[in-house]
Amino acid sequence: MALDQIKSKPNYFLWFSRIFVGVLFIFSGLIKANDPLGFGYKLEEYFEVFHTTFLNDYSVVISIFICALEVIFGAALLIGYRGRQIAWGLLLLIIFFTFLTFWSAAFDVVRSCGCFGDAIPLTPWQSFSKDLILLVFILVIFVHREKIRPLIKGRAMDAAIFIVVLFSFGFGLFTYNFLPVVDFLPYHKGANLPAYMKVPPGAAQDEYEITYTLKNKKTGETKKMSDKEYLKTEIWKDTSWEIQGEPENRLVKQGYQVKIKDLRISDNQGTDYTTEIIENPYYNLVIVAYNLGRTNEKGIGDLNALAVNAAENYNIRTVLLTSASAETAEAFSKKHKLVMETFFADGVPLKSMVRANPGLLLLRNGVVINKWHYHNLPSYQELEEKYFRNND
């Protein structure tokens, strides 16, 4: 066989690597771009770990950029655009990601890397393993980068890349300004919040293994024994052995995990109003502004107008949930002449309720009927015609 024929023979492993890496990068980028604010929160966790909190103000910009870069790299790899440069970019990116996931796993600093957003939660070690596998395939691509040939050429290639870039950044900007296209969080439209906060009857419970440290009073010998071994051997009948210190508990099998486990709504005195607000049998408006110092003031004004009309015409209750201090909330309420009641909750569940500051949820009997970003709030007439007139 001639040398030219050998060189022109298709490299099937290279093609498999291109397809595998390209599709995975596009998928990962789109999943995160679906919720760039959520990925931004995850980046802030990393900024805290590496003492670079000055980047917090740019977390969303960085989030949108990284998500777009993943999609662009994945698409460029598939169509063979600038193979050598893309191979270098992929290698540098996966080395960076692998370092982050290893650091998270080894030092237990960030419990979930956010690689696939909230759609597919991965533990740090799972994320690290995933990146190691990707690294192998990217090394194949890098070694054979000179063999990557474009599938299309000329203006068609330029147009394809332009569309990919435009879509990649546009999608992230759209979801940031108008909520995720697909909501993977437990406060999604149609979610029954009280049900998500309870363990159903018969659900599996956490299973723990208890380890005892035993010492022989006669010989001074010590040994460790699980609770099952302790009972099976009946060593407890032998008075020469005694338990030393406190037994160690280790989780061996995780039971059912409630989807919402950190939501507690209280007033400024600390009285719990969670059940009263969440399980209201009538329509009620829940405004979420976890950070009053950074909330959109025009959005708050529009929401306040909705609350006034809803209360006057249908006696609809509106509450504002925030993680601000009681003093800050009171000053904010007076400044904006808010008509709604103010309650307090931790910032973590509030950020999950709606990816906006402020955002609006319409609840009825514990179910999320709908939710809106402050950029696309419904008019009072829309709420009245679609919901309030049917508040039976």
C-alpha positions as CSV (number, residue, x, y, z in Angstrom):
1,M,0.0,0.0,0.0
2,A,1.4,3.4,-0.9
3,L,2.3,5.9,1.8
4,D,-0.3,8.4,0.5
5,Q,-3.0,5.8,0.8
6,I,-2.0,5.0,4.4
7,K,-2.1,8.7,5.3
8,S,-5.5,9.2,3.7
9,K,-7.0,6.2,5.5
10,P,-9.6,7.4,7.9
11,N,-8.7,7.4,11.6
12,Y,-11.8,6.0,13.2
13,F,-10.6,6.5,16.7
14,L,-10.0,10.2,16.0
15,W,-13.4,10.5,14.5
16,F,-15.0,8.8,17.5
17,S,-13.0,11.1,19.8
18,R,-14.2,14.2,17.9
19,I,-17.8,13.1,18.0
20,F,-17.7,12.1,21.7
21,V,-15.9,15.2,22.9
22,G,-17.8,17.6,20.5
23,V,-21.2,16.3,21.5
24,L,-20.4,16.3,25.2
25,F,-19.0,19.8,25.2
26,I,-22.1,21.1,23.3
27,F,-24.4,19.3,25.8
28,S,-22.5,20.6,28.8
29,G,-22.4,24.1,27.5
30,L,-26.1,24.2,26.7
31,I,-27.1,22.7,30.0
32,K,-25.2,25.4,31.9
33,A,-26.2,28.2,29.5
34,N,-29.8,27.2,30.2
35,D,-29.2,28.6,33.7
36,P,-26.2,31.0,33.6
37,L,-27.1,32.6,36.8
38,G,-27.0,29.3,38.6
39,F,-23.6,28.5,37.1
40,G,-22.5,31.9,38.2
41,Y,-23.4,31.1,41.8
42,K,-21.3,27.9,41.4
43,L,-18.4,30.0,40.1
44,E,-18.7,32.3,43.2
45,E,-18.1,29.2,45.3
46,Y,-14.8,28.6,43.5
47,F,-13.9,32.2,43.8
48,E,-14.3,31.9,47.5
49,V,-12.1,28.8,47.7
50,F,-9.3,30.5,45.7
51,H,-9.7,33.8,47.4
52,T,-10.6,35.7,44.2
53,T,-14.0,37.0,45.4
54,F,-13.3,40.3,43.6
55,L,-14.5,38.3,40.5
56,N,-18.0,37.8,42.1
57,D,-19.3,40.9,40.3
58,Y,-18.4,39.3,37.0
59,S,-19.6,35.8,37.7
60,V,-22.5,35.9,35.3
61,V,-20.4,37.4,32.5
62,I,-17.8,34.7,33.0
63,S,-20.5,32.0,33.2
64,I,-22.1,33.0,29.9
65,F,-18.6,33.2,28.3
66,I,-17.5,29.7,29.5
67,C,-20.8,28.2,28.4
68,A,-20.6,29.7,25.0
69,L,-16.9,28.7,24.7
70,E,-17.8,25.0,25.4
71,V,-20.6,25.1,22.7
72,I,-18.3,26.8,20.2
73,F,-15.4,24.5,20.8
74,G,-17.7,21.4,20.5
75,A,-19.3,22.6,17.3
76,A,-16.0,23.7,15.8
77,L,-14.5,20.3,16.6
78,L,-17.4,18.5,14.9
79,I,-17.2,20.5,11.7
80,G,-13.4,20.7,11.6
81,Y,-13.0,24.4,12.0
82,R,-9.4,25.4,12.7
83,G,-8.5,22.0,14.0
84,R,-5.1,22.8,15.5
85,Q,-6.3,25.9,17.4
86,I,-9.4,24.1,18.7
87,A,-7.3,21.1,19.8
88,W,-5.1,23.4,21.8
89,G,-8.1,25.2,23.3
90,L,-9.8,21.9,24.3
91,L,-6.6,20.7,25.9
92,L,-6.1,23.8,28.0
93,L,-9.8,23.9,28.9
94,I,-9.9,20.3,30.1
95,I,-6.6,20.6,32.1
96,F,-8.2,23.6,33.9
97,F,-11.5,21.8,34.5
98,T,-9.7,18.6,35.7
99,F,-7.6,20.7,38.2
100,L,-10.8,22.3,39.5
101,T,-12.7,19.0,40.0
102,F,-9.7,17.3,41.5
103,W,-9.3,20.2,44.0
104,S,-13.0,20.1,44.8
105,A,-12.9,16.3,45.4
106,A,-9.6,16.1,47.2
107,F,-10.2,18.9,49.6
108,D,-14.0,18.7,49.8
109,V,-14.5,22.4,49.1
110,V,-17.2,22.5,46.5
111,R,-19.7,19.7,46.8
112,S,-21.0,19.8,43.2
113,C,-19.0,21.2,40.3
114,G,-22.0,22.2,38.2
115,C,-20.6,20.5,35.1
116,F,-24.1,19.7,33.9
117,G,-25.9,22.3,36.0
118,D,-28.8,21.1,38.1
119,A,-29.9,18.7,35.3
120,I,-27.3,16.0,36.2
121,P,-25.8,16.6,39.7
122,L,-22.4,15.0,40.0
123,T,-20.3,14.5,43.1
124,P,-16.7,15.9,42.9
125,W,-15.1,12.5,42.3
126,Q,-17.6,11.7,39.6
127,S,-16.8,15.0,38.0
128,F,-13.1,14.4,38.2
129,S,-13.5,10.9,36.7
130,K,-15.5,12.4,33.9
131,D,-12.8,15.0,33.2
132,L,-10.1,12.3,33.2
133,I,-12.0,10.3,30.5
134,L,-12.5,13.5,28.5
135,L,-8.8,14.2,28.9
136,V,-7.9,10.9,27.3
137,F,-10.0,11.6,24.2
138,I,-8.8,15.2,23.9
139,L,-5.2,14.0,24.0
140,V,-6.1,11.7,21.0
141,I,-7.5,14.8,19.2
142,F,-4.5,16.9,20.2
143,V,-1.9,14.3,19.0
144,H,-3.7,13.9,15.7
145,R,-4.7,17.6,15.3
146,E,-3.0,17.9,12.0
147,K,-5.4,15.3,10.5
148,I,-8.5,17.2,11.4
149,R,-10.1,18.4,8.1
150,P,-13.0,20.7,7.7
151,L,-16.3,19.2,6.6
152,I,-17.3,22.4,4.8
153,K,-15.2,25.2,3.4
154,G,-15.3,28.8,2.4
155,R,-18.3,31.1,3.1
156,A,-20.4,28.1,4.3
157,M,-17.8,27.5,7.1
158,D,-17.7,31.2,8.1
159,A,-21.5,31.3,8.2
160,A,-21.8,28.1,10.3
161,I,-19.3,29.4,12.9
162,F,-21.0,32.8,12.9
163,I,-24.4,31.2,13.6
164,V,-22.8,29.0,16.4
165,V,-21.2,31.9,18.1
166,L,-24.4,34.0,17.8
167,F,-26.5,31.2,19.2
168,S,-24.1,30.3,22.0
169,F,-23.9,33.8,23.4
170,G,-27.5,34.7,22.6
171,F,-28.9,31.6,24.3
172,G,-27.1,32.4,27.6
173,L,-28.2,36.1,27.4
174,F,-31.8,35.1,26.8
175,T,-32.0,32.6,29.7
176,Y,-30.3,35.1,32.0
177,N,-32.9,37.7,31.2
178,F,-36.0,35.6,30.9
179,L,-35.5,32.5,33.1
180,P,-34.2,29.0,32.1
181,V,-36.0,27.4,29.1
182,V,-36.1,24.1,31.1
183,D,-36.3,24.5,34.9
184,F,-34.5,21.6,36.7
185,L,-34.9,23.1,40.2
186,P,-37.5,21.9,42.7
187,Y,-39.5,25.2,42.4
188,H,-40.3,24.6,38.7
189,K,-43.7,25.4,37.3
190,G,-46.2,22.7,38.4
191,A,-44.1,21.7,41.5
192,N,-46.0,20.8,44.6
193,L,-43.9,22.5,47.3
194,P,-45.3,20.9,50.4
195,A,-44.9,17.4,48.8
196,Y,-41.3,18.2,47.9
197,M,-40.6,19.1,51.6
198,K,-41.9,15.8,53.1
199,V,-40.6,12.3,53.1
200,P,-43.3,10.0,51.7
201,P,-44.6,7.1,53.8
202,G,-42.5,3.9,53.4
203,A,-39.6,5.8,51.8
204,A,-36.1,4.3,52.4
205,Q,-34.3,5.8,55.4
206,D,-30.6,6.6,55.7
207,E,-28.6,3.5,56.9
208,Y,-25.7,4.0,59.2
209,E,-22.9,1.7,60.5
210,I,-21.9,2.2,64.1
211,T,-18.3,1.4,64.9
212,Y,-17.2,0.7,68.5
213,T,-13.7,0.9,69.9
214,L,-13.3,-1.8,72.5
215,K,-10.5,-2.3,75.1
216,N,-9.7,-5.4,77.1
217,K,-9.3,-4.4,80.7
218,K,-7.0,-7.3,81.4
219,T,-4.6,-7.3,78.5
220,G,-5.0,-3.7,77.3
221,E,-5.7,-4.9,73.7
222,T,-7.9,-2.6,71.6
223,K,-9.9,-3.3,68.5
224,K,-12.7,-1.8,66.4
225,M,-15.9,-3.6,65.6
226,S,-19.1,-2.7,63.7
227,D,-22.5,-2.8,65.5
228,K,-23.4,-6.0,63.6
229,E,-20.2,-7.7,64.6
230,Y,-20.7,-6.5,68.2
231,L,-24.0,-8.2,68.4
232,K,-23.1,-11.3,66.3
233,T,-20.0,-12.2,68.4
234,E,-21.9,-11.4,71.7
235,I,-18.7,-9.8,72.9
236,W,-20.8,-7.5,75.0
237,K,-21.3,-10.5,77.3
238,D,-17.6,-10.7,78.1
239,T,-17.1,-8.2,81.0
240,S,-13.4,-8.0,80.3
241,W,-14.2,-5.8,77.2
242,E,-15.4,-2.3,77.5
243,I,-16.4,0.4,75.0
244,Q,-13.9,3.3,74.7
245,G,-15.1,6.8,73.8
246,E,-18.1,7.6,71.6
247,P,-19.1,5.2,68.8
248,E,-18.5,6.4,65.2
249,N,-21.4,6.7,62.9
250,R,-20.9,6.3,59.1
251,L,-23.5,6.6,56.4
252,V,-23.4,3.5,54.3
253,K,-26.6,3.9,52.3
254,Q,-28.4,7.1,51.6
255,G,-32.2,7.0,51.9
256,Y,-34.9,9.2,50.3
257,Q,-33.8,12.8,50.0
258,V,-36.5,15.5,50.0
259,K,-36.2,17.9,47.1
260,I,-36.7,21.0,49.3
261,K,-35.0,20.7,52.7
262,D,-33.6,24.2,53.4
263,L,-36.7,26.4,53.1
264,R,-37.8,28.2,56.2
265,I,-39.8,31.4,56.0
266,S,-40.1,33.6,59.1
267,D,-41.0,37.1,60.1
268,N,-38.6,39.6,61.7
269,Q,-39.2,38.0,65.1
270,G,-38.3,34.5,63.9
271,T,-41.8,33.1,63.9
272,D,-42.2,30.3,61.3
273,Y,-44.6,31.2,58.5
274,T,-43.5,28.5,56.0
275,T,-46.6,26.4,56.0
276,E,-49.0,29.4,56.1
277,I,-47.4,31.0,53.0
278,I,-46.6,27.9,51.0
279,E,-49.9,26.0,51.6
280,N,-52.2,29.0,51.1
281,P,-55.3,27.4,49.4
282,Y,-55.9,30.6,47.3
283,Y,-53.9,32.3,44.7
284,N,-51.0,34.2,46.3
285,L,-48.1,36.2,44.9
286,V,-44.6,35.5,46.2
287,I,-42.0,38.1,45.3
288,V,-38.4,36.9,45.7
289,A,-35.7,39.5,46.1
290,Y,-32.9,37.7,47.9
291,N,-30.5,40.7,47.7
292,L,-32.3,44.0,48.2
293,G,-29.2,46.0,47.6
294,R,-28.9,44.6,44.0
295,T,-32.6,44.1,43.2
296,N,-34.0,45.8,40.1
297,E,-35.9,48.8,41.4
298,K,-38.1,49.2,38.3
299,G,-39.0,45.5,38.7
300,I,-39.9,46.1,42.4
301,G,-42.1,49.0,41.4
302,D,-44.0,47.0,38.8
303,L,-44.5,44.1,41.2
304,N,-45.8,46.6,43.9
305,A,-48.4,47.8,41.4
306,L,-49.5,44.3,40.7
307,A,-49.8,43.6,44.4
308,V,-51.9,46.8,44.9
309,N,-54.4,45.8,42.2
310,A,-54.5,42.1,43.2
311,A,-55.3,43.0,46.9
312,E,-57.9,45.7,46.1
313,N,-59.8,43.7,43.5
314,Y,-59.4,40.0,44.6
315,N,-57.9,40.2,48.1
316,I,-54.9,38.4,46.8
317,R,-52.1,38.1,49.4
318,T,-48.6,39.2,48.3
319,V,-45.5,38.5,50.2
320,L,-41.9,39.6,49.7
321,L,-39.2,37.0,50.5
322,T,-35.6,38.2,51.1
323,S,-32.4,37.2,52.9
324,A,-31.7,40.8,53.9
325,S,-31.6,41.9,57.5
326,A,-34.9,43.1,59.1
327,E,-33.5,46.7,59.2
328,T,-32.5,46.7,55.6
329,A,-35.9,45.3,54.5
330,E,-37.8,47.8,56.6
331,A,-35.9,50.7,55.1
332,F,-36.3,49.3,51.6
333,S,-40.0,48.9,52.1
334,K,-40.5,52.5,53.2
335,K,-38.3,53.8,50.4
336,H,-40.4,52.0,47.7
337,K,-43.7,52.3,49.6
338,L,-44.3,48.5,49.4
339,V,-47.7,47.2,50.2
340,M,-46.7,43.6,50.6
341,E,-45.7,41.8,53.8
342,T,-42.0,41.1,54.2
343,F,-40.7,37.7,55.3
344,F,-37.2,36.3,55.6
345,A,-35.5,33.1,54.4
346,D,-31.9,31.9,53.6
347,G,-30.5,33.1,50.4
348,V,-29.8,29.6,49.0
349,P,-33.4,28.5,48.6
350,L,-34.4,32.0,47.5
351,K,-31.9,31.8,44.6
352,S,-33.4,28.5,43.6
353,M,-37.0,29.7,43.7
354,V,-36.6,32.0,40.7
355,R,-33.4,33.0,38.8
356,A,-34.2,36.7,39.1
357,N,-33.8,39.5,41.6
358,P,-36.7,40.2,41.8
359,G,-38.8,37.4,40.5
360,L,-42.4,36.4,40.9
361,L,-44.1,33.1,41.7
362,L,-47.8,32.5,41.6
363,L,-48.8,29.9,44.1
364,R,-52.0,28.2,44.9
365,N,-52.5,25.4,47.5
366,G,-48.7,24.8,47.5
367,V,-48.4,24.4,43.7
368,V,-46.2,26.7,41.6
369,I,-48.8,27.9,39.0
370,N,-46.3,30.1,37.1
371,K,-43.2,32.2,37.6
372,W,-41.7,35.2,35.9
373,H,-38.5,37.2,35.6
374,Y,-38.8,40.9,36.2
375,H,-38.1,41.5,32.6
376,N,-41.2,39.7,31.4
377,L,-43.8,40.3,34.2
378,P,-47.4,39.8,33.2
379,S,-49.7,42.7,33.3
380,Y,-52.4,42.8,36.0
381,Q,-55.0,42.3,33.3
382,E,-53.3,39.1,32.2
383,L,-53.2,37.8,35.8
384,E,-56.8,38.6,36.3
385,E,-58.1,37.0,33.1
386,K,-56.0,33.9,33.3
387,Y,-56.0,33.2,37.0
388,F,-57.8,35.5,39.5
389,R,-61.2,35.3,38.0
390,N,-61.1,31.5,38.5
391,N,-59.9,31.7,42.1
392,D,-62.7,29.4,43.4
